[in-house]
Amino acid sequence: MLINADLQILQFRGPTGAYLEPPTGKASFDLLKMAREGLMLPLRATINQAKLENKTVRKDNVSLTQNGRTRSVNIEVVPLKNLKERCYLVLFEDAAKPGRDLSPEPAASEPESPAPASKKQESSRVAGLEQDLAEARDYLRSVEEQQEAANEELQASNEEGQSANEELQSLNEELETSKAELESTNEELTTVNEEMGTRNLELNRLNSDLTNFQTSTKLVIMLLGRDLTVRRFSAQAEKKFHLHVADLGKPISNVRHHLDLPDLEAIITEVIASVRESEREVRDKDGCWYSLRVRPYITLDNKVDGAVLVLVDINATKEASQEVIHTRDFAEAIIGSVRDPLLILDAELRVQKANESFFTTFKVSPAKTIGHPVFKVGDGTWNLPRLRKLLLEILPRQNSFDDFEVTHDFERIGRRTMLLNARMLVQSPGHREKIILGFQDITTRKQIEVALAKAQALLGLHAAKLEHTVARRTKELTVANRQLAATVISATERKEEYRTLFVESEAMQKKLRLLTHQILTAQEEERKKISRELHDEVVQALVGINVELSALVHGNSTEVRQVKDKVAQTQRMVEKAVDSVHRFARDLRPAVLDYLGLIPALHAYCRGLAERKKIKIKMTAFGGVEALDSDKRTVFFRVAQEALNNIARHARATHVHLTISLQPGAIRLEIADNGKAFSVKRILLAKNNKRLGLVGMKERVEMVGGSLAIESVRGQGTTVRADLPFTPGKNSK
């Protein structure tokens, strides 16, 4: 059997019933309690010897009584090593030969034997008793040794107990002290718990406030840790950056965004390292503008624990700002290109701006003009009481005046006659009113009128034929003047249309910001200047006609024969002037194409055409087209302009789809309509249509290395495709 150090049986091996039997009373696996009669003492002695010597111990011929019979057994105890606990293997074997019974038979049945047999039995019994006595002595000796060892251990344990008792008393005193401290600590913890409860309520309120703040502001906000991992984000950031709850704790490099900002991580790292805010304007793949603000995340103890990323939509503001810049530059370009002198005065009638024509006409310098009162400019040339009164009444009464004639002997340019015109410039709220003062040199006109009057006085000296010819020429000139007057009236009507459009836009201006109001005002002034420019072209044509009349009147008798030729030449000049006016209005280049790009220019043109012709125009544009050079973008615009005009005039279409897309090695402009079809081959091959309409579109595209294709199918409409060569680069989107 296998036992442990406490003599408890762990395992049975083989038939052990001849040596062990269950004890009476409470069940137990104690080896000594289960040993049969005669085995307990030798078994205990053998096990103790094996424990002390830590080696195998064997004891032979141990007497065992079972059912009134005595037999001899051998006991062997083997200590086991390399186990988690101390164990022993106890082995039993019979000492007698099989079938031999050493126990005496009962006395009643024993026959009387001779005396030698009795002596032999007695001697064997004595030997057995001596053996039992030796075993008892060994057992007693081991018991005494164990008793002495136990006494020593008890004495040591007693001393240790006394020491432990003293330590326990000391620990008891310390525990009492600790108990008092714990009670005090419990009171403090109770107070802290109450404070924590209050703080939790405040924290919940702050979290609710923060959530409502993020929801109501509709800002794209993202909180990042020092390791550039996503800590928190708003609902708008979830949509803009395609975030999910699973993205919390992930690095910002794993976040997919559509911003043109490859160095986003470097910007955030720089903000955290320098503890400085960074702000820049970025665009997304759709061309919308945003203001990216990155600030360091500062804790309550003034430590940097990450960064705060805020994305603000400034697309409308950016477009308005670009429109303001464009309008300003466009206005300055128009003012600079106006041939007549022009001044911008403030409320104190000081010169704020003058065009180049003013300095050239009156031979004055900008240093002696800008910032000076208008009455002191040019050595007080314009210090006229009537002019001063008219200018002072413009702003208070919102008046204006036209054709105020001034004749003066200028020191540098001689005697000149000028017509002065003044208007109040409409300004947005918060800006002071201004006055625009224009000058028109009519000296030549006056001289021509005087010469014409003199010529008319000399007409009576000519022959009747010349008088008749002049009368006929005068009639023709009257017709020409009426045509020119009609042209002037047309320009005036266009001016009135612009003014009507401005009045209709006032309702929209109320909803826009101050910046938008200023843009619309500047646009209206630009339209007035364009109208004035058209008027000037017509006036110049009239001056040319008057010069020709003067030459006709002053001709001698030899020149009378050339009257018909002069009349025909004058008619051609009138027709040329009319054509010049129309060409100037038709070929006027949209400035938005140069300042904002092709896509905004096409948007503006399509919107205006759709409103005028009641056509639904859908536009889809590839943003990378802005990477083309100016000539190619101009070609695309002119092709689109011509195609849309043809659709509006001839196709009778209701829907138009304009698409700019990226193709292999090229960018394609495609304009498709659902109008009526036509013969493309006949149009393109017609020689008399060269450089006009579709033929002109084809030549424009081919001049920049592109190709143009036109398809027109009955019942399906017409499609115009223009391909220009393009290699995608780092600036294309």
C-alpha positions, 0 to 999 in steps of 0.5 A: 500500500502507499501511505503519506507521512501522516500514515494515511493510506493513499492507495491499495495494491493487491489483496490486503485483507490478510494484513488489514481490516476496517476498524470499528467506529468512524471510518478511517484510512489510518494504517495503524488503526487498520493493521491486524493484531500483532502488526501495529507495533512492528509496523510503527517501528519499521516506518519510524526507522525508515523515516529517520534513516530515509532508506528501505527498512525490512523486518522479518518473521513478524507474528500475525494473529488472525482467526485464532491462528498465528503466522509469520509475515515480513514487512518492508517500508520503502521511502519514495523520492521525487514526489510533491509530498513525502510518501512510503511504500509498505510491502507485506509477504508471508514468511512461512512456506505455502500450506504450512500452518505455524499456529498450534492446534486447539488443546482439546483436539491435540493428542498427548505428545511426548515431553521433547515436543512440549519443550520444543513448543515452549522454547519456540514460544519463549523465542516469540515472546523475547522477540515481542519484548525486543520489539516492544523495547524498540517501540518504547525507545522510539516512543521515548525519543519521539516524546523527548523530541516532542517535549523539546518542540513543545518547549520551543513552541511554548517559547514561540507562543509566549513571543507570539503572545507578546507580538499579538498584544502589540498587534492588538494595540496597533489594531486598536490604533488602526481601528481608530484610523480606519474609523477616521478614514471611513468618515473621510471616505464617506465625505469623499463619496458624497463629493464624488456623487456631486462630481458625478452629477456635475460630470453627467451634466457637463457631458450632456452640455457637451453633447448638446453643444456638439449637436447644436453647433454642427461642427466637425470636432475630433479629440485625439490623444498624444499618440494620435489615436481617436479619443472622441468625435462629434456626429458631424465628424462621424459623417465627414471622416466616415468614423464608427464607434470601433474607430475609437482608440485607433490612430488617425492614419487609419481614418479615411478622409477626402481632404487634400491634406497628406501631412495631417499627422505632421500638423497634429504632431507639430501642434502637440510639440509646440503647444501652438494652434495651427489653422489653414484652408484646405479643399476636399475632393469635391472642391469645397473649402474648409478651415482646418483648426488644430489646437493642443488639448490642455488638461485642467492641470495645464498639461498637453494631453493630445489635440483638438481638430475642428473643421469649419465649412467656409466654402460659401465665404471662400467663394464670396471672398474670391468673388469680392477679389474678382469684383475688385480687380474687375472694377479696377481693370474697368476703371483703369481701361475707361478712356475718360478721366474718373475720380472716386470721392469720399464724404469730405470730397477728398480724392480716394482713387483716380484712373490713369486717364485722369493723370494723363489728361490733366498732366497731374501726379498721383501724389498731388491728387490722391488724398487731397480735396477735389477743389485743390487738385490741379491748382484749384481748377475745380474750385467752382461755386456751382460745382461745389454746391452740386457735389455737396448736395449729392450725399445728403439729398442723394442727388446726381448731375449730368453734363455740367459743362466747364470751360477752363484754360489749363496750365499744362493742356491749354483751353479745354471744355469738359462735361462733368457727371457725378453719382453716389456709390451705394455702399453696404451698411457700415461703410461711408458713402462715396461719389464717382465723378466723371469727366468727358473732354468735349473740346473737339466736339465744340470745335467741330460744332463751331466749324460746322456752324461756319460751314453751314454759313458758307453753304449758301455760296454753293450751287443748287446741286451742291445744296441738293446733294448736302440736303440728301446727305443730311437726310442720310445722316439723319437716318444714320443718327436715328440708327445710332440713337436706337443703338444708344437707346438699346444700351440705355435699355440694357442699363435699365435691365441691369438696374431691374436685375439689381432691384430684384436681387435686393430681396436676396441681399437681405439674407446674405451677409455684409460681404455679399451686399458689397459684391452685388453693389460692385457688380452693379457699378461694373455693369454701369461702366460697361454700359458707359463704355458702349456709349463711348464707342457710339460717341466716337463713331459720331465724332468721326461722322462729324469730321467727315461732314466738316471735310465735306463742307470745306471741300472746293469745287473739285471735291464736289464731284466726290460727294457720293464717295464721301457719303458712301464712306460715311455710311460704312463708318456708321455700319462699322461703329454699330458692328463694333458695339455688337462685337464688343458686347458679344466678345466680352471675356468673362472675368470669372474664367480667369479669376475663379476657373472654368467650372465656376464660369460654366456654372454661372453661364449655365445658370443664366442660360437656364433662367433665360431660356427655361431649359433644365441644365445639369452639370457634372464636372471633374475638378482636375480640369482646372490643371489645364492651361489658360488656352485649353480652359478658354477653348472648353468654355467657348465650345460649351458656350457655342454648343449651349447657344445652338441648343437654345436657338435651334434645338428646342431642347428641354434637358441638357447634360454638361459633363467634364470627365477624365479619360485615358490621356485626355479630359472630355467635355460632353454636352448632350441634349434631347432636342431635334437633330440635324445633319452634322456632315452638311454643317461641317463640310459647308465652305461658307460656314468656315470659322462659324458655329460648329466649324469654329468649335472644331478649329478651336479644339484642333488648334490646341491638339484636341479633337471634336466629335458631334453626333446627332440622331433623330429622336435622341438629340445631339451630343458634342464631345471635345477631348483635350490631351491631359496627363494627371499630375499632383495638382489634379483632383 
